[in-house]
Amino acid sequence: MESLADIRLFVEAASLGSLSAAGRKLGLSPAAASARLVRLEAHLNTRLFERTTRQLRLTEEGRTYLVHCQQAVQALEDAHTALQAGRSIVRGKVRIAATSDFGRHVLKAWLDAFNRQHPEVVLSVVLSDSLSNLLHDDIDLAIRFGVPPDSSLVARRLAPNRRVLCASPAYVATNGAPEHPRDLGRFDCIVLGTGASSANEWRFSRGDETETYVVPLSTARETNDGALAREWAVDGYGIAMKSIWDIGADLQAGRLTILLPEWNTPHVPVHALYPHTRYMAPRVRVLLDFLVERFAEAASDLGMFLEPGAAGIFAKG
């Protein structure tokens, strides 16, 4: 139990940036807090903090240890909550990651609805079009299109997905529409990413035909933010490759239209990704189940834009 108390002190000190503040929070004198930290570092044979008179800074080893300690402390708090209140009360913080466009225009409203059902759950949302390191960034759940080549993550398929070329009706009225992927060289294009990491290779298939168009970066609009790419397309700056989940509302409202609808692009279903651990906190499990239901409902609404027969197909486990 002493080691657990020392670990809790370490976690609080890292969070508050002060050993004395962490000690006060836990009812310890500065001398007692310092002694406990020294004892923990001696037990680990590792220095966890670089300490000066003005600041407390985690070492590289301390940052690594902190991630696991935070999970351990949270697991103990979850166990206490389950014993005291039962699983009918879900509380605690959930850290969720998603792409910027989907996060802002779809997930935000879903999370607000979830919070109305479970007001004691505190949400922390990270929006980025690059894949977060779930363990390093302390992410409980990530919503992504496709599955990264990382065997340490559990991937649960949530919904089908279709990526399409899209543009605003105004852009099409002024510039026309491509009839074949080879025609894209005559149009303005919008690319997600920057420089060498840009997703500027667009692949298409139709029956036995396959085509690849490489968007010239010298003439394309580029951004690392999916939401901005969508806004540029809506504002008539060119053609973008987007997920139906990102632009569904724009298609329904007539702000965007699908180009080359008879051509398919590589399948990248929506997945929930989470660390491969034997224990999933009740708040994370409840949120995941909530999102599964929301994806099913939304896929039904977007059925006309998804691939024929794809709407309503969801993983059960």
C-alpha angles and dihedrals in degrees: 000000000000090000091051090052090049091051091050089051090050092051092048092047091052091048096047096036090228132088093202092050090050090049092051091050090053095041097254130135117239090253093051092047091050091048092052093051091048089051092051093048090048091050091051093038085225135109108235100182138033100222127202131161090262107036148020113220127183118238119225088260089048092054091052093047092046094062092057094041092053090053091048094049092046091049090054091049090049091052091050091049092050091051095045101042107012124234093292088085114062117192143153137069124309119195111205130180129200142156115281100246097043091043095053101039105032114010096048093063092045092052091049089054090048091052091053088057094042108029093169092065113094115209128214112186126194115192117194137137090219118079111260120228095244096201097043094043093044092238117168097192136009128193111210141163106242129356123280119227093256117123091191091072128078111224118202115188110232106174146341118267138198126198115208142176110251140178138169119272088240092056091049092048090054101037106022124232131277115254094195134019088250088065093064092090088075094058139073111254134201118212130196114225134029132264117323093003095055118127092227098138107093115191125197138182134189117177106308093344122100127185134179125198119191109204110224105240091205090070103026128097107241133196137161090216117085093200091058091048089055092047091051090053092048090049091055102253096131148288122324135186106231141164117254087234090061097046104029094109091047091052092048091048094046095243091121135025130203117247125205090010093175091061120085128213127206113294115252108171120198114262137186110224124198138159117280101248130140092233126060116188114242092241091055093046092050092048092049092051089048092052092048089058093046093050090051092051093045093047088056090054092047094044094115090058098043124081113286109274094009099101114097097022108125138159115256099202 
